[in-house]
């Protein structure tokens, strides 16, 4: 009697344990499936239904191959089944396809299930959906690669600016000497090429987050309005442009020039994706981005939940092939012939979105067109400002300039340009020499100095000069923008900074403006 009671209690305990195990499997967040020896499903838990989109009755009895994504070669599956057939546990990474066609990724552990005789009677798989984790890892890797390439691009751009300065300066001098009629077209072509090189350098600097011009409150709807005529000249038939009817303002703190540049690049890309014609439409909307909506943005960058202005450029073109989707933001990657593209358009757009603490979303499918959306955080509208009174216009012939530049070629050409404008120019190769010359010269009206120099930097020199000669006008020059210089500990204060390569008109105008407002 006692033995019968013990057997009954043991059976009850086993039943309870089995029921608890079944309930644990049913409630597990991981997918748990059981198959027979040939791979047909005999059990799936609710997590499988939630992740794949297939109900249990749709899946049980089917071979697991119905989940295949086509992302793995057949050798991958042969190796897995070889391991399982040998009675060993297989661990690995799957890319499978949900019922709605969307791919997902999962880490899996598949083990043989043996009967009392030790023979394999099926397999049990425990799988964890890692799609979101893998996407985050890909975004991080892409961001790290973009940062590294950006640092390299910024360094190259800075050095190239000095080379361009020599080209642009000499070309300006040649053009000012009234060349022969037969030479003028050649000089014009050279100057146009130099300008294209300068624009490419600026694109590199934007991509590297080293381009100046602080963001200011701007109506993005107005930017679209301003671009109508330019894009109409750039994008010709058979491509049609569709702009929205302006119904409301959409204010964001941006560099308007950069946003215009991004929109033009996107429009040109859209045009090139429609060789036989189509439609490019532009929209500007104010939207509220919640955390779940941010998760769906392909390049959220620094975006946080909140209100955004969304600028979208949509085309009806060829779309983007899946195999190049992850490469479209790489600098110099392009599917166009070398004569038609340099691969800097989309990296430039990416850099602009990142610099403005916004985001970027690309929606595309082969044959179904592409929509690129730029997101910018909403800001308050700008307050109207009163116009400034015109400044006095000092004459160059009455002005003495001390030019400080450690690159001899750049210094020589800049001095030549200033003298050509009528200024009296003294040259110094470093900050220390500049201070010695200031002490010896009878009068200097303007100090024009490069910022990055060995020894005393241009920023440090300006601080000392302001203390010693408070009435002297100051102007700084650099191939690096203000934000990069200040990140390196070079405080420029309110001193104006001109970006190399310099145009003599810009330097002349800046000197006149500084002379007009000097203490």
VEXDREN-2710 file (C-alpha; in Angstrom, 1 decimal):
% VEXDREN-2710
k/r/px/py/pz
1/UNK/0.0/0.0/0.0
2/UNK/2.8/2.3/1.0
3/UNK/4.7/1.5/-2.3
4/UNK/1.5/2.2/-4.4
5/UNK/1.1/5.5/-2.6
6/UNK/4.7/6.5/-3.3
7/UNK/4.4/5.5/-7.0
8/UNK/1.2/7.7/-7.2
9/UNK/3.0/10.7/-5.6
10/UNK/6.0/10.3/-7.9
11/UNK/3.7/10.2/-10.9
12/UNK/1.9/13.3/-9.7
13/UNK/5.2/15.1/-9.1
14/UNK/6.4/14.1/-12.6
15/UNK/3.1/15.3/-14.1
16/UNK/3.5/18.7/-12.3
17/UNK/7.1/19.0/-13.5
18/UNK/6.1/18.2/-17.0
19/UNK/3.3/20.7/-16.9
20/UNK/5.6/23.4/-15.5
21/UNK/8.2/22.7/-18.2
22/UNK/5.5/22.9/-20.9
23/UNK/4.3/26.2/-19.5
24/UNK/7.9/27.6/-19.4
25/UNK/8.4/26.6/-23.0
26/UNK/5.1/28.2/-24.0
27/UNK/6.0/31.5/-22.2
28/UNK/9.7/31.7/-23.3
29/UNK/10.7/34.8/-25.2
30/UNK/13.0/32.6/-27.4
31/UNK/11.7/30.6/-30.3
32/UNK/11.5/26.9/-29.4
33/UNK/10.7/24.4/-32.2
34/UNK/10.9/20.7/-32.4
35/UNK/11.3/18.7/-35.7
36/UNK/11.4/15.1/-36.7
37/UNK/14.6/13.6/-38.1
38/UNK/14.1/15.0/-41.6
39/UNK/13.4/18.6/-40.5
40/UNK/9.6/18.7/-40.5
41/UNK/8.1/20.8/-37.6
42/UNK/6.2/18.9/-34.9
43/UNK/6.0/21.7/-32.3
44/UNK/6.4/25.5/-32.2
45/UNK/5.9/27.7/-29.2
46/UNK/4.0/31.1/-29.2
47/UNK/7.3/33.0/-29.6
48/UNK/7.7/31.4/-33.0
49/UNK/4.3/32.6/-34.0
50/UNK/5.1/36.1/-32.8
51/UNK/8.5/36.4/-34.5
52/UNK/7.7/34.6/-37.9
53/UNK/4.1/35.7/-38.3
54/UNK/3.1/32.0/-39.0
55/UNK/0.4/30.4/-36.8
56/UNK/1.2/27.0/-35.3
57/UNK/-1.3/25.3/-37.6
58/UNK/0.3/26.8/-40.7
59/UNK/3.8/25.7/-39.7
60/UNK/3.5/22.2/-38.1
61/UNK/4.1/19.5/-40.6
62/UNK/6.1/21.7/-43.0
63/UNK/9.8/21.4/-43.5
64/UNK/11.8/24.2/-41.9
65/UNK/13.1/25.2/-45.3
66/UNK/10.0/27.3/-45.8
67/UNK/11.7/29.9/-43.6
68/UNK/14.7/30.1/-45.9
69/UNK/15.8/33.7/-46.9
70/UNK/18.1/32.8/-49.8
71/UNK/20.9/34.6/-47.9
72/UNK/22.8/31.3/-47.1
73/UNK/24.5/29.0/-49.7
74/UNK/23.4/25.4/-49.8
75/UNK/26.8/24.4/-48.3
76/UNK/25.8/26.2/-45.1
77/UNK/22.7/23.9/-44.6
78/UNK/24.6/20.8/-45.6
79/UNK/27.2/21.5/-43.0
80/UNK/24.5/22.1/-40.3
81/UNK/22.7/18.8/-41.1
82/UNK/26.0/16.9/-41.2
83/UNK/26.7/18.1/-37.6
84/UNK/23.2/17.2/-36.4
85/UNK/23.3/13.8/-38.2
86/UNK/26.5/13.0/-36.3
87/UNK/24.6/13.5/-33.0
88/UNK/26.3/16.8/-32.2
89/UNK/24.8/20.2/-31.2
90/UNK/24.9/22.9/-33.9
91/UNK/25.2/26.6/-33.0
92/UNK/25.1/29.4/-35.5
93/UNK/23.5/32.4/-37.0
94/UNK/20.4/32.3/-39.4
95/UNK/18.9/34.9/-41.6
96/UNK/15.3/33.8/-42.2
97/UNK/12.2/35.2/-43.7
98/UNK/9.0/36.2/-41.9
99/UNK/5.6/35.5/-43.4
100/UNK/5.4/39.1/-44.6
101/UNK/8.6/38.7/-46.5
102/UNK/10.8/40.7/-44.2
103/UNK/14.1/39.2/-43.2
104/UNK/15.1/38.6/-39.6
105/UNK/18.2/37.3/-37.9
106/UNK/18.5/34.8/-35.1
107/UNK/21.1/33.0/-33.0
108/UNK/20.3/29.3/-32.8
109/UNK/21.3/26.2/-30.9
110/UNK/20.0/23.0/-32.3
111/UNK/20.4/19.7/-30.5
112/UNK/19.4/16.1/-31.2
113/UNK/16.6/14.5/-29.1
114/UNK/17.2/10.8/-28.4
115/UNK/14.8/8.1/-27.2
116/UNK/15.4/5.6/-24.4
117/UNK/17.6/3.5/-26.8
118/UNK/19.8/6.5/-27.6
119/UNK/18.6/6.8/-31.2
120/UNK/17.9/10.3/-32.6
121/UNK/14.1/10.8/-32.9
122/UNK/14.2/14.5/-33.7
123/UNK/15.7/17.9/-33.0
124/UNK/15.0/20.8/-30.7
125/UNK/16.0/24.3/-31.6
126/UNK/16.2/27.3/-29.3
127/UNK/16.5/30.5/-31.3
128/UNK/16.8/34.2/-30.3
129/UNK/15.8/37.1/-32.5
130/UNK/18.8/39.4/-32.8
131/UNK/17.7/41.5/-35.7
132/UNK/17.7/44.7/-33.8
133/UNK/21.0/44.0/-32.1
134/UNK/22.6/43.2/-35.5
135/UNK/21.2/46.4/-37.0
136/UNK/22.6/48.4/-34.2
137/UNK/26.0/46.8/-34.6
138/UNK/26.0/47.5/-38.4
139/UNK/25.0/51.2/-37.7
140/UNK/27.9/51.4/-35.1
141/UNK/30.4/49.9/-37.5
142/UNK/29.2/52.2/-40.3
143/UNK/29.4/55.3/-38.0
144/UNK/33.0/54.3/-36.9
145/UNK/34.0/53.8/-40.6
146/UNK/32.5/57.2/-41.5
147/UNK/34.2/58.9/-38.7
148/UNK/37.6/57.4/-39.6
149/UNK/37.2/58.3/-43.3
150/UNK/36.0/61.8/-42.2
151/UNK/39.2/62.4/-40.2
152/UNK/41.3/61.4/-43.2
153/UNK/39.2/63.5/-45.6
154/UNK/39.5/66.5/-43.3
155/UNK/43.3/66.3/-43.2
156/UNK/43.5/65.9/-46.9
157/UNK/41.2/68.8/-47.5
158/UNK/43.2/71.1/-45.2
159/UNK/46.5/70.4/-47.0
160/UNK/44.8/70.6/-50.4
161/UNK/43.5/74.1/-49.6
162/UNK/47.1/75.4/-49.5
163/UNK/47.7/73.9/-53.0
164/UNK/44.5/75.5/-54.2
165/UNK/45.5/78.8/-52.7
166/UNK/48.5/79.0/-55.0
167/UNK/46.5/78.1/-58.0
168/UNK/43.6/80.5/-57.4
169/UNK/45.8/83.4/-56.4
170/UNK/48.0/83.2/-59.4
171/UNK/45.0/82.8/-61.7
172/UNK/43.4/85.9/-60.3
173/UNK/46.6/87.8/-60.9
174/UNK/46.8/86.6/-64.5
175/UNK/43.2/87.5/-65.1
176/UNK/43.7/91.0/-63.7
177/UNK/46.5/91.7/-66.2
178/UNK/44.2/91.9/-69.2
179/UNK/45.5/88.7/-71.0
180/UNK/45.3/88.3/-74.7
181/UNK/41.9/87.3/-76.1
182/UNK/43.3/83.9/-77.1
183/UNK/44.5/83.3/-73.5
184/UNK/41.3/84.4/-71.7
185/UNK/39.3/81.2/-72.4
186/UNK/42.2/79.1/-71.1
187/UNK/42.3/81.1/-67.9
188/UNK/38.6/80.9/-67.5
189/UNK/38.7/77.1/-67.8
190/UNK/41.5/76.9/-65.3
191/UNK/39.6/79.1/-62.8
192/UNK/36.4/77.0/-63.3
193/UNK/38.5/73.8/-62.6
194/UNK/39.9/75.4/-59.5
195/UNK/36.5/76.4/-58.3
196/UNK/35.3/72.8/-58.8
197/UNK/38.3/71.6/-56.8
198/UNK/37.4/74.1/-54.1
199/UNK/33.8/72.9/-54.0
200/UNK/35.0/69.3/-53.7
201/UNK/37.2/70.3/-50.7
202/UNK/34.2/71.9/-49.1
203/UNK/32.2/68.8/-49.6
204/UNK/35.0/66.8/-47.9
205/UNK/35.0/69.3/-45.0
206/UNK/31.2/69.0/-44.6
207/UNK/31.5/65.2/-44.7
208/UNK/34.3/65.4/-42.0
209/UNK/32.1/67.8/-39.9
210/UNK/34.7/70.5/-40.3
211/UNK/32.8/73.0/-42.3
212/UNK/32.1/76.4/-40.7
213/UNK/28.9/78.5/-40.7
214/UNK/26.9/78.1/-37.5
215/UNK/23.2/77.1/-37.9
216/UNK/20.6/79.8/-37.7
217/UNK/16.8/79.6/-37.5
218/UNK/15.6/79.1/-41.1
219/UNK/12.3/78.4/-42.7
220/UNK/12.9/75.1/-44.7
221/UNK/9.8/75.8/-46.8
222/UNK/11.4/79.0/-48.0
223/UNK/14.5/77.1/-49.0
224/UNK/12.4/74.9/-51.2
225/UNK/10.8/78.0/-52.7
226/UNK/14.2/79.5/-53.4
227/UNK/15.4/76.3/-55.2
228/UNK/12.6/76.2/-57.7
229/UNK/14.3/78.2/-60.4
230/UNK/17.7/76.7/-59.9
231/UNK/16.4/73.1/-60.0
232/UNK/14.2/73.9/-63.0
233/UNK/17.4/74.9/-64.9
234/UNK/19.4/71.9/-63.6
235/UNK/16.7/69.2/-64.0
236/UNK/15.3/69.4/-67.5
237/UNK/12.7/67.4/-69.5
238/UNK/11.7/64.6/-69.6
239/UNK/11.9/64.8/-65.7
240/UNK/9.1/66.7/-64.1
241/UNK/9.5/68.6/-60.8
242/UNK/6.7/68.8/-58.3
243/UNK/6.9/71.3/-55.4
244/UNK/4.3/71.5/-52.5
245/UNK/1.9/74.3/-52.2
246/UNK/3.3/76.2/-49.3
247/UNK/0.8/76.1/-46.4
248/UNK/2.9/76.6/-43.3
249/UNK/6.3/77.5/-42.1
250/UNK/8.8/74.9/-40.9
251/UNK/11.6/76.4/-38.9
252/UNK/14.9/74.6/-38.0
253/UNK/18.3/75.7/-37.0
254/UNK/20.4/75.0/-40.1
255/UNK/23.0/76.3/-42.4
256/UNK/20.8/77.2/-45.3
257/UNK/23.6/76.8/-47.9
258/UNK/24.3/73.2/-46.8
259/UNK/20.6/72.3/-46.9
260/UNK/20.3/73.7/-50.4
261/UNK/23.4/71.8/-51.4
262/UNK/21.9/68.5/-50.0
263/UNK/18.6/69.0/-51.8
264/UNK/20.4/69.7/-55.1
265/UNK/22.5/66.6/-54.7
266/UNK/19.4/64.5/-54.0
267/UNK/17.6/66.0/-57.0
268/UNK/20.5/65.3/-59.3
269/UNK/20.8/61.7/-58.0
270/UNK/17.0/61.3/-58.6
271/UNK/17.3/62.7/-62.1
272/UNK/20.1/60.2/-62.9
273/UNK/18.0/57.3/-61.6
274/UNK/15.3/58.1/-64.3
275/UNK/17.1/57.9/-67.7
276/UNK/13.8/57.8/-69.6
277/UNK/12.1/60.4/-67.5
278/UNK/9.8/60.5/-64.5
279/UNK/8.8/62.7/-61.6
280/UNK/10.8/64.2/-58.7
281/UNK/8.6/65.5/-55.9
282/UNK/9.6/67.6/-52.9
283/UNK/7.7/67.8/-49.6
284/UNK/8.4/69.7/-46.3
285/UNK/6.4/68.6/-43.3
286/UNK/6.5/69.2/-39.6
287/UNK/6.1/65.9/-37.7
288/UNK/6.3/64.5/-34.2
289/UNK/8.8/61.6/-33.9
290/UNK/8.2/59.1/-31.1
291/UNK/10.7/56.5/-30.0
292/UNK/9.1/53.8/-32.1
293/UNK/9.2/56.0/-35.2
294/UNK/12.9/56.8/-34.6
295/UNK/13.6/53.0/-34.5
296/UNK/12.4/52.8/-38.1
297/UNK/14.7/55.6/-39.4
298/UNK/17.6/54.1/-41.4
299/UNK/20.1/56.7/-40.2
300/UNK/18.8/58.2/-37.0
301/UNK/22.2/59.6/-36.1
302/UNK/21.7/62.0/-33.1
303/UNK/17.9/62.1/-33.3
304/UNK/15.9/62.2/-30.1
305/UNK/12.1/62.0/-29.7
306/UNK/10.4/65.3/-30.5
307/UNK/9.2/67.6/-33.3
308/UNK/11.1/67.6/-36.6
309/UNK/11.0/69.2/-40.0
310/UNK/11.1/66.5/-42.7
311/UNK/12.4/67.4/-46.1
312/UNK/11.7/64.6/-48.6
313/UNK/12.9/64.1/-52.2
314/UNK/11.0/61.3/-53.9
315/UNK/11.6/59.9/-57.4
316/UNK/9.9/57.4/-59.7
317/UNK/13.2/55.9/-60.9
318/UNK/15.1/52.6/-60.9
319/UNK/15.5/52.4/-57.1
320/UNK/18.5/51.1/-55.1
321/UNK/19.6/47.5/-55.4
322/UNK/19.8/45.7/-52.1
323/UNK/23.4/44.6/-52.5
324/UNK/24.6/48.3/-52.5
325/UNK/22.1/49.7/-50.0
326/UNK/24.7/49.6/-47.2
327/UNK/27.4/51.3/-49.3
328/UNK/25.5/54.4/-50.6
329/UNK/26.9/56.7/-47.9
330/UNK/30.5/55.6/-48.5
331/UNK/32.6/58.5/-49.9
332/UNK/33.7/58.0/-53.5
333/UNK/31.4/55.0/-54.0
334/UNK/29.2/55.5/-57.0
335/UNK/27.5/53.4/-59.7
336/UNK/27.8/56.3/-62.2
337/UNK/30.6/56.5/-64.8
338/UNK/33.6/58.5/-63.4
339/UNK/32.8/61.4/-65.8
340/UNK/29.3/61.8/-64.2
341/UNK/29.8/61.4/-60.5
342/UNK/32.5/61.5/-57.8
343/UNK/30.6/59.6/-55.1
344/UNK/30.5/62.5/-52.7
345/UNK/26.8/63.4/-53.0
346/UNK/25.2/61.1/-50.5
347/UNK/28.1/61.1/-48.0
348/UNK/27.8/64.9/-48.2
349/UNK/24.0/64.7/-47.4
350/UNK/24.8/62.2/-44.6
351/UNK/27.4/64.7/-43.1
352/UNK/24.9/67.6/-43.3
353/UNK/22.2/65.6/-41.4
354/UNK/24.7/64.5/-38.8
355/UNK/26.1/68.0/-38.3
356/UNK/22.6/69.4/-37.7
357/UNK/21.8/66.7/-35.1
358/UNK/19.2/65.3/-37.4
359/UNK/18.6/62.1/-39.3
360/UNK/18.3/60.6/-42.7
361/UNK/15.9/57.9/-44.0
362/UNK/16.2/56.1/-47.4
363/UNK/13.2/54.1/-48.6
364/UNK/13.8/52.3/-51.9
365/UNK/13.2/49.1/-53.9
366/UNK/14.4/48.1/-57.3
367/UNK/12.0/49.4/-59.9
368/UNK/9.9/51.3/-57.3
369/UNK/11.8/54.5/-57.0
370/UNK/13.5/56.1/-54.0
371/UNK/12.5/58.5/-51.3
372/UNK/15.2/60.3/-49.2
373/UNK/14.0/62.2/-46.1
374/UNK/16.2/64.6/-44.1
375/UNK/15.1/65.3/-40.5
376/UNK/16.0/68.6/-38.7
377/UNK/15.0/69.4/-35.1
378/UNK/12.3/72.1/-35.0
379/UNK/13.3/75.5/-33.6
380/UNK/11.5/78.8/-32.9
381/UNK/11.1/81.2/-35.8
382/UNK/13.8/83.9/-36.2
383/UNK/12.9/87.3/-34.9
384/UNK/13.2/90.1/-37.6
385/UNK/16.4/92.1/-37.4
386/UNK/17.0/95.8/-38.1
387/UNK/19.3/96.6/-41.0
388/UNK/22.9/97.7/-40.2
389/UNK/24.0/101.2/-41.2
390/UNK/26.6/101.2/-44.0
391/UNK/30.2/101.1/-42.7
392/UNK/33.0/103.5/-43.7
393/UNK/35.0/102.3/-46.7
394/UNK/38.8/102.9/-46.0
395/UNK/41.1/103.0/-49.1
396/UNK/43.7/100.2/-49.5
397/UNK/46.4/102.8/-50.5
398/UNK/46.1/104.2/-47.0
399/UNK/46.4/100.8/-45.2
400/UNK/49.4/98.8/-44.0
401/UNK/49.0/95.1/-43.6
402/UNK/51.2/92.6/-41.7
403/UNK/50.7/89.2/-43.3
404/UNK/51.7/86.2/-41.1
405/UNK/51.8/82.8/-42.9
406/UNK/54.2/79.9/-42.3
407/UNK/53.7/78.4/-45.8
408/UNK/56.1/80.4/-48.0
409/UNK/54.2/79.8/-51.3
410/UNK/50.8/80.8/-49.8
411/UNK/52.4/83.8/-48.1
412/UNK/54.1/85.0/-51.2
413/UNK/50.9/84.8/-53.3
414/UNK/48.6/86.3/-50.7
415/UNK/51.0/89.2/-50.3
416/UNK/51.2/89.7/-54.1
417/UNK/47.4/89.8/-54.3
418/UNK/47.1/92.3/-51.5
419/UNK/49.7/94.5/-53.1
420/UNK/47.9/94.3/-56.3
421/UNK/44.8/95.7/-54.5
422/UNK/46.9/98.7/-53.3
423/UNK/47.8/97.6/-49.8
424/UNK/51.2/98.1/-48.3
425/UNK/52.2/94.6/-47.1
426/UNK/54.9/93.3/-44.7
427/UNK/55.4/89.6/-44.4
428/UNK/56.2/87.4/-41.4
429/UNK/56.8/83.6/-41.4
430/UNK/55.7/83.0/-37.8
431/UNK/54.1/84.6/-34.8
432/UNK/57.4/85.4/-33.1
433/UNK/58.7/87.2/-36.2
434/UNK/55.4/89.1/-36.4
435/UNK/55.8/90.5/-32.9
436/UNK/59.3/91.6/-33.6
437/UNK/58.2/93.4/-36.8
438/UNK/55.3/95.1/-35.0
439/UNK/57.7/96.6/-32.5
440/UNK/60.0/97.9/-35.2
441/UNK/57.5/99.1/-37.8
442/UNK/56.2/102.7/-37.5
443/UNK/52.5/101.7/-38.1
444/UNK/50.4/98.7/-39.0
445/UNK/46.7/99.0/-39.6
446/UNK/45.7/95.3/-40.0
447/UNK/47.2/92.0/-38.8
448/UNK/46.2/89.2/-41.2
449/UNK/47.4/85.8/-39.8
450/UNK/47.1/82.1/-40.5
451/UNK/45.8/80.3/-37.4
452/UNK/47.7/77.0/-37.4
453/UNK/51.5/77.7/-37.2
454/UNK/54.5/76.3/-35.3
455/UNK/55.3/78.2/-32.2
456/UNK/52.9/81.0/-31.5
457/UNK/49.6/80.2/-33.2
458/UNK/47.6/82.9/-35.0
459/UNK/45.0/82.8/-32.2
460/UNK/47.6/83.4/-29.6
461/UNK/49.2/86.1/-31.7
462/UNK/45.9/87.9/-32.0
463/UNK/45.4/87.9/-28.2
464/UNK/48.9/89.4/-27.7
465/UNK/48.4/92.0/-30.4
466/UNK/45.0/93.0/-29.1
467/UNK/46.7/93.8/-25.7
468/UNK/49.7/95.6/-27.2
469/UNK/48.0/97.4/-30.0
470/UNK/44.3/97.7/-29.1
471/UNK/43.4/99.8/-32.2
472/UNK/44.8/97.3/-34.7
473/UNK/42.3/95.5/-36.9
474/UNK/42.6/91.7/-36.8
475/UNK/41.8/89.0/-39.4
476/UNK/42.5/85.3/-39.2
477/UNK/42.9/82.7/-42.1
478/UNK/42.8/78.9/-42.0
479/UNK/42.1/75.8/-44.1
480/UNK/40.2/74.5/-41.0
481/UNK/36.9/76.0/-39.9
482/UNK/36.2/77.8/-36.7
483/UNK/34.5/74.9/-34.8
484/UNK/37.5/72.5/-35.6
485/UNK/40.0/75.1/-34.4
486/UNK/38.2/75.8/-31.2
487/UNK/37.9/72.0/-30.5
488/UNK/41.7/72.0/-30.7
489/UNK/41.9/74.6/-28.0
490/UNK/42.4/77.6/-30.2
491/UNK/40.0/80.3/-29.0
492/UNK/39.2/82.8/-31.8
493/UNK/36.7/84.9/-29.9
494/UNK/35.0/87.5/-32.1
495/UNK/37.9/87.7/-34.6
496/UNK/36.6/87.0/-38.1
497/UNK/38.0/83.9/-39.8
498/UNK/38.3/83.5/-43.6
499/UNK/38.5/80.0/-45.1
500/UNK/41.2/79.0/-47.6
501/UNK/41.5/79.0/-50.5
502/UNK/41.1/82.8/-50.4
503/UNK/39.6/85.1/-53.0
504/UNK/41.1/88.5/-53.0
505/UNK/37.6/90.1/-53.1
506/UNK/36.8/88.3/-49.8
507/UNK/40.0/89.3/-48.1
508/UNK/39.6/92.9/-49.3
509/UNK/36.0/93.1/-48.1
510/UNK/36.9/91.6/-44.7
511/UNK/39.8/94.0/-44.2
512/UNK/37.6/97.0/-45.0
513/UNK/34.9/95.7/-42.6
514/UNK/37.4/95.3/-39.8
515/UNK/39.0/98.7/-40.3
516/UNK/35.5/100.2/-40.2
517/UNK/34.7/98.7/-36.8
518/UNK/38.1/98.6/-35.0
519/UNK/38.3/100.3/-31.6
END
